[in-house]
Amino acid sequence: MIGRFGKNFTARQDGTWRSYFPGTSHFDRQVSRDDYVDVR
């Protein structure tokens, strides 16, 4: 099964972001790839 989700936010400083799902008894833990944000 493949899924998607989204979240909007305003970054206020540079940094590396990632999403994380801790998992449940029915779904495995998931961690996204890192995404670097450069705020100017």
Summary of the structure (lengths in Angstrom):
residues: 40
radius of gyration: 13.0
end to end distance: 37.5
largest distance: 41.8
contacts: 46
relative contact order: 0.35
helix: 0%
strand: 25%
